[in-house]
Amino acid sequence: MYIQNEEKRSSRMYKFLKNVVALEASLMQDVIANEGVDQGMANMYAQDRNDVIEAKSLYFANKANEFRTHIDRLDTSIREAIVIAFAEDLGSDWVLKNLGYEVRV
């Protein structure tokens, strides 16, 4: 996945995913806000956060096929949030090329 985004020489460079990390942090705040109040909602936010963590891990592991499959199998809301976060961090062209989603950010 890095390779399709940049030259092979720089493909090993770390790219901080500011918006993906922010999404993960926001979901953690939602878990905390709902813990003890609405356990069902807390669990839903926790699962969404786990999906973000898994997407980020697959991206950094350079597992392109697993990454795309993971994104494609998510519920609509969290899938859209993750795709937009990656687009904000890596660009719309990267998302189209690697995930097959057209977004404008």
MODELLER restraints for C-alpha pairs under 7 A, 6 or more apart:
rsr = mdl.restraints
at = mdl.atoms
rsr.add(forms.Gaussian(group=physical.xy_distance, feature=features.Distance(at['CA:1:A'], at['CA:59:A']), mean=6.98, stdev=0.5))
rsr.add(forms.Gaussian(group=physical.xy_distance, feature=features.Distance(at['CA:1:A'], at['CA:62:A']), mean=5.58, stdev=0.5))
rsr.add(forms.Gaussian(group=physical.xy_distance, feature=features.Distance(at['CA:1:A'], at['CA:64:A']), mean=5.47, stdev=0.5))
rsr.add(forms.Gaussian(group=physical.xy_distance, feature=features.Distance(at['CA:1:A'], at['CA:98:A']), mean=6.79, stdev=0.5))
rsr.add(forms.Gaussian(group=physical.xy_distance, feature=features.Distance(at['CA:2:A'], at['CA:11:A']), mean=5.13, stdev=0.5))
rsr.add(forms.Gaussian(group=physical.xy_distance, feature=features.Distance(at['CA:2:A'], at['CA:62:A']), mean=6.84, stdev=0.5))
rsr.add(forms.Gaussian(group=physical.xy_distance, feature=features.Distance(at['CA:3:A'], at['CA:11:A']), mean=5.31, stdev=0.5))
rsr.add(forms.Gaussian(group=physical.xy_distance, feature=features.Distance(at['CA:5:A'], at['CA:94:A']), mean=6.07, stdev=0.5))
rsr.add(forms.Gaussian(group=physical.xy_distance, feature=features.Distance(at['CA:17:A'], at['CA:89:A']), mean=5.65, stdev=0.5))
rsr.add(forms.Gaussian(group=physical.xy_distance, feature=features.Distance(at['CA:18:A'], at['CA:89:A']), mean=6.51, stdev=0.5))
rsr.add(forms.Gaussian(group=physical.xy_distance, feature=features.Distance(at['CA:19:A'], at['CA:85:A']), mean=5.01, stdev=0.5))
rsr.add(forms.Gaussian(group=physical.xy_distance, feature=features.Distance(at['CA:19:A'], at['CA:88:A']), mean=6.60, stdev=0.5))
rsr.add(forms.Gaussian(group=physical.xy_distance, feature=features.Distance(at['CA:19:A'], at['CA:89:A']), mean=6.11, stdev=0.5))
rsr.add(forms.Gaussian(group=physical.xy_distance, feature=features.Distance(at['CA:20:A'], at['CA:82:A']), mean=6.81, stdev=0.5))
rsr.add(forms.Gaussian(group=physical.xy_distance, feature=features.Distance(at['CA:20:A'], at['CA:85:A']), mean=5.11, stdev=0.5))
rsr.add(forms.Gaussian(group=physical.xy_distance, feature=features.Distance(at['CA:20:A'], at['CA:86:A']), mean=6.33, stdev=0.5))
rsr.add(forms.Gaussian(group=physical.xy_distance, feature=features.Distance(at['CA:24:A'], at['CA:49:A']), mean=5.49, stdev=0.5))
rsr.add(forms.Gaussian(group=physical.xy_distance, feature=features.Distance(at['CA:24:A'], at['CA:52:A']), mean=6.19, stdev=0.5))
rsr.add(forms.Gaussian(group=physical.xy_distance, feature=features.Distance(at['CA:27:A'], at['CA:45:A']), mean=5.77, stdev=0.5))
rsr.add(forms.Gaussian(group=physical.xy_distance, feature=features.Distance(at['CA:27:A'], at['CA:49:A']), mean=5.62, stdev=0.5))
rsr.add(forms.Gaussian(group=physical.xy_distance, feature=features.Distance(at['CA:28:A'], at['CA:46:A']), mean=6.93, stdev=0.5))
rsr.add(forms.Gaussian(group=physical.xy_distance, feature=features.Distance(at['CA:28:A'], at['CA:49:A']), mean=6.77, stdev=0.5))
rsr.add(forms.Gaussian(group=physical.xy_distance, feature=features.Distance(at['CA:30:A'], at['CA:42:A']), mean=6.96, stdev=0.5))
rsr.add(forms.Gaussian(group=physical.xy_distance, feature=features.Distance(at['CA:30:A'], at['CA:45:A']), mean=6.32, stdev=0.5))
rsr.add(forms.Gaussian(group=physical.xy_distance, feature=features.Distance(at['CA:31:A'], at['CA:42:A']), mean=4.51, stdev=0.5))
rsr.add(forms.Gaussian(group=physical.xy_distance, feature=features.Distance(at['CA:31:A'], at['CA:45:A']), mean=5.52, stdev=0.5))
rsr.add(forms.Gaussian(group=physical.xy_distance, feature=features.Distance(at['CA:31:A'], at['CA:46:A']), mean=5.92, stdev=0.5))
rsr.add(forms.Gaussian(group=physical.xy_distance, feature=features.Distance(at['CA:34:A'], at['CA:41:A']), mean=6.33, stdev=0.5))
rsr.add(forms.Gaussian(group=physical.xy_distance, feature=features.Distance(at['CA:34:A'], at['CA:42:A']), mean=4.96, stdev=0.5))
rsr.add(forms.Gaussian(group=physical.xy_distance, feature=features.Distance(at['CA:35:A'], at['CA:42:A']), mean=5.48, stdev=0.5))
rsr.add(forms.Gaussian(group=physical.xy_distance, feature=features.Distance(at['CA:48:A'], at['CA:78:A']), mean=6.26, stdev=0.5))
rsr.add(forms.Gaussian(group=physical.xy_distance, feature=features.Distance(at['CA:52:A'], at['CA:82:A']), mean=6.68, stdev=0.5))
rsr.add(forms.Gaussian(group=physical.xy_distance, feature=features.Distance(at['CA:55:A'], at['CA:67:A']), mean=6.06, stdev=0.5))
rsr.add(forms.Gaussian(group=physical.xy_distance, feature=features.Distance(at['CA:55:A'], at['CA:70:A']), mean=6.93, stdev=0.5))
rsr.add(forms.Gaussian(group=physical.xy_distance, feature=features.Distance(at['CA:58:A'], at['CA:66:A']), mean=6.88, stdev=0.5))
rsr.add(forms.Gaussian(group=physical.xy_distance, feature=features.Distance(at['CA:58:A'], at['CA:67:A']), mean=5.33, stdev=0.5))
rsr.add(forms.Gaussian(group=physical.xy_distance, feature=features.Distance(at['CA:59:A'], at['CA:67:A']), mean=6.28, stdev=0.5))
rsr.add(forms.Gaussian(group=physical.xy_distance, feature=features.Distance(at['CA:68:A'], at['CA:99:A']), mean=5.59, stdev=0.5))
rsr.add(forms.Gaussian(group=physical.xy_distance, feature=features.Distance(at['CA:71:A'], at['CA:79:A']), mean=5.99, stdev=0.5))
rsr.add(forms.Gaussian(group=physical.xy_distance, feature=features.Distance(at['CA:86:A'], at['CA:95:A']), mean=6.98, stdev=0.5))
rsr.add(forms.Gaussian(group=physical.xy_distance, feature=features.Distance(at['CA:87:A'], at['CA:95:A']), mean=5.77, stdev=0.5))
rsr.add(forms.Gaussian(group=physical.xy_distance, feature=features.Distance(at['CA:87:A'], at['CA:105:A']), mean=6.83, stdev=0.5))
rsr.add(forms.Gaussian(group=physical.xy_distance, feature=features.Distance(at['CA:88:A'], at['CA:105:A']), mean=6.28, stdev=0.5))
rsr.add(forms.Gaussian(group=physical.xy_distance, feature=features.Distance(at['CA:92:A'], at['CA:102:A']), mean=6.90, stdev=0.5))
rsr.add(forms.Gaussian(group=physical.xy_distance, feature=features.Distance(at['CA:92:A'], at['CA:103:A']), mean=5.77, stdev=0.5))
rsr.add(forms.Gaussian(group=physical.xy_distance, feature=features.Distance(at['CA:92:A'], at['CA:104:A']), mean=6.28, stdev=0.5))
rsr.add(forms.Gaussian(group=physical.xy_distance, feature=features.Distance(at['CA:92:A'], at['CA:105:A']), mean=6.87, stdev=0.5))
rsr.add(forms.Gaussian(group=physical.xy_distance, feature=features.Distance(at['CA:95:A'], at['CA:101:A']), mean=6.09, stdev=0.5))
rsr.add(forms.Gaussian(group=physical.xy_distance, feature=features.Distance(at['CA:96:A'], at['CA:102:A']), mean=5.31, stdev=0.5))
